[in-house]
Amino acid sequence: VQEFEEGDFFGEISVLTGKPRTATLTAVEECECLVLNRAALDEITELYPRVTEVLKKFQAQRAMSTVNTMMANRG
């Protein structure tokens, strides 16, 4: 459904809501990932409150992109 590039992130829905993740990712080549759990995110947002707003914005954009891709592939 979507390809990620260096600097992209995923899993924001789960870390924001505490609900199980909604997708599974598979790497097509070796990569490094930084794991950011809720405790670490809480520490970051304490110093930089706008981070939560940015993550929520990306969450909404990604959800819309996913819906659009799924609808386009229904054909």
C-alpha positions in Angstrom: 0.0 0.0 0.0 2.8 2.4 0.8 6.6 2.6 0.6 8.7 4.3 3.1 12.0 6.1 2.7 14.8 7.2 5.0 13.4 9.5 7.7 9.8 8.2 7.5 8.1 6.8 10.5 5.2 4.5 11.2 3.2 3.2 14.2 2.1 6.6 15.3 -1.5 5.5 15.6 -0.7 2.8 18.1 1.6 5.0 20.2 -0.9 7.8 20.2 -4.0 5.7 21.0 -2.5 2.8 22.9 -4.4 0.5 20.6 -2.9 -2.4 18.6 -1.1 -1.4 15.4 -3.2 -1.4 12.3 -0.7 -2.6 9.8 2.3 -4.8 9.2 5.4 -3.6 7.4 7.9 -5.7 5.5 11.4 -4.4 4.6 12.5 -5.1 1.1 16.1 -4.4 2.1 18.1 -4.2 5.2 17.3 -1.1 7.3 17.7 0.4 10.7 14.7 1.4 12.8 14.5 3.5 15.9 11.9 2.3 18.4 10.0 5.0 20.2 7.7 3.7 22.9 5.0 5.8 24.7 7.3 6.6 27.7 10.0 8.0 25.4 7.3 9.9 23.4 5.9 11.4 26.6 9.4 12.7 27.5 9.8 14.2 24.1 6.4 15.9 24.1 7.1 17.3 27.6 10.0 19.2 26.1 8.4 19.8 22.6 4.6 19.8 23.0 4.0 20.4 19.3 5.3 16.9 18.5 1.9 15.4 19.4 0.2 17.8 17.0 2.5 16.9 14.2 2.1 13.1 14.8 -1.7 13.6 14.8 -1.5 15.5 11.5 0.5 12.7 9.9 -1.9 10.1 11.3 -4.8 11.8 9.6 -2.9 12.2 6.3 -1.8 8.6 6.3 -5.3 7.3 7.1 -6.7 9.4 4.1 -3.9 8.2 1.8 -4.6 4.6 2.8 -8.3 4.9 2.1 -7.6 6.6 -1.2 -5.2 3.8 -2.3 -7.6 1.1 -1.2 -10.5 2.8 -3.2 -8.3 3.2 -6.3 -7.3 -0.5 -6.2 -11.0 -1.7 -5.9 -11.5 -1.2 -9.6 
